[in-house]
Amino acid sequence: MTSTAGRPSRVARLPPRERILDAAEELFHGEGIRRVGVQAIAEKAETTKAAIYRHFETKDALVAEWLRIVAADYQAAFDRVETQYADRPREQILAMARFIAEGLPAISHRGCPFINSIAELPDRAHPARQVIEEHKARQTRRLTAMCAEAGLPDPEQAAAEITFVLEGAQVSTQNGSIDRAGERLMRFVAGILDQHSSPPGASGTNAG
């Protein structure tokens, strides 16, 4: 979503629904879902609680819609790399890894919105949890398809290993346990691709 720079003048120009989502994003990222009430969102959006409920039936529905927007940003990244590296699936996979790696500094300050939300929403029936699970499943399918197009003999296994690396890098960055996470992420993903591309019995490239 839009940067918070110049927020007061920008908010005044946004339609009501976008103002609400903009405010919710800032507050949910900065303070957490549970700590932020509808009144705080209304004040940040320069509107009223009644106006929020006209656009979103419940706070849970607002949380779910916010996460749909976040998920759409990730899916758009897949779209971009597929277009930029058409017919080059290995480069597509590495570009997706780079997209995650370049986003790690922001995660170090604010955390991953999906990880944060899951921690706050233990009920798997919550609409926001369903948004996250559907997004993750879609992301895995797209990554598996890229691995298949790259000619890897076991695309599901390769996609699983890459997913572990991508998500592990995000968690490690968030808790500060690993340094140079972006650099390490790229080495590991390249190593996974090399290993799965090697003929049976070949040693392959060690990811380090």
Secondary structure, 3 states (H helix, E strand, C coil): CCCCCCHHHHHHHCCHHHHHHHHHHHHHHHHCCCCCCHHHHHHHCCCCHHHHHHHCCCHHHHHHHHHHHHHHHHHHHHHHHHHHCCCCHHHHHHHHHHHHHHHHHHHHHHCCHHHHHHHHCCCCCCHHHHHHHHHHHHHHHHHHHHHHHCCCCCHHHHHHHHHHHHHHHHHHHHHCCCCCHHHHHHHHHHHHHHHHHCCCCCCCCCCC
